[in-house]
Amino acid sequence: MSDAERIGDGLVRIGAMTEEQREEVLKIQNSGDDRMFGEIAVDLGYINDQAIMDYLDSKSF
């Protein structure tokens, strides 16, 4: 795992999101939405705050 891992990739890696969900969030961001990845994913119901905490825990060595 790299320190440069993007949150979307990490959420897919830990099984919190699907690749398709990650792509949808990125598409929304690329269309001009300036919210953070996690904020969009939560708003879409793809993840919850616990998934973000699990991702951050997975980055702890």
C-alpha positions as CSV (number, residue, x, y, z in Angstrom):
1,M,0.0,0.0,0.0
2,S,1.3,3.4,-0.9
3,D,1.0,6.6,1.1
4,A,-0.3,8.2,-2.1
5,E,-3.3,5.8,-2.2
6,R,-6.5,7.7,-3.0
7,I,-9.4,7.3,-0.6
8,G,-11.6,5.8,-3.3
9,D,-9.1,3.1,-4.1
10,G,-8.7,2.4,-0.4
11,L,-12.4,2.1,0.2
12,V,-12.6,-0.4,-2.7
13,R,-9.6,-2.3,-1.3
14,I,-11.2,-2.8,2.1
15,G,-14.5,-3.8,0.5
16,A,-16.5,-0.7,1.6
17,M,-17.3,0.4,-1.9
18,T,-17.5,-1.3,-5.3
19,E,-15.4,-0.2,-8.2
20,E,-18.5,1.1,-9.9
21,Q,-19.4,3.2,-6.9
22,R,-15.9,4.7,-6.9
23,E,-16.2,5.6,-10.6
24,E,-19.6,7.2,-10.0
25,V,-18.2,9.5,-7.3
26,L,-15.2,10.4,-9.5
27,K,-17.6,11.2,-12.3
28,I,-19.5,13.5,-10.1
29,Q,-16.3,15.2,-8.9
30,N,-15.1,15.6,-12.5
31,S,-18.3,17.2,-13.5
32,G,-17.5,20.1,-11.2
33,D,-18.6,19.1,-7.7
34,D,-15.9,20.3,-5.4
35,R,-16.9,18.2,-2.3
36,M,-14.5,15.7,-1.0
37,F,-14.7,12.1,-2.2
38,G,-16.0,10.8,1.1
39,E,-18.7,13.5,1.4
40,I,-20.1,12.6,-2.0
41,A,-19.9,8.8,-1.3
42,V,-21.8,9.3,2.1
43,D,-24.4,11.5,0.4
44,L,-25.0,8.8,-2.2
45,G,-25.4,6.2,0.5
46,Y,-22.4,4.2,-0.7
47,I,-20.6,4.4,2.6
48,N,-21.0,5.7,6.1
49,D,-18.7,7.3,8.6
50,Q,-17.7,3.9,9.9
51,A,-16.4,2.9,6.5
52,I,-14.2,6.0,6.5
53,M,-12.9,5.2,9.9
54,D,-12.2,1.6,8.8
55,Y,-10.3,2.9,5.8
56,L,-8.2,5.2,8.0
57,D,-7.5,2.3,10.4
58,S,-6.4,0.2,7.5
59,K,-3.7,2.8,6.7
60,S,-2.2,2.6,10.2
61,F,0.9,0.5,10.3
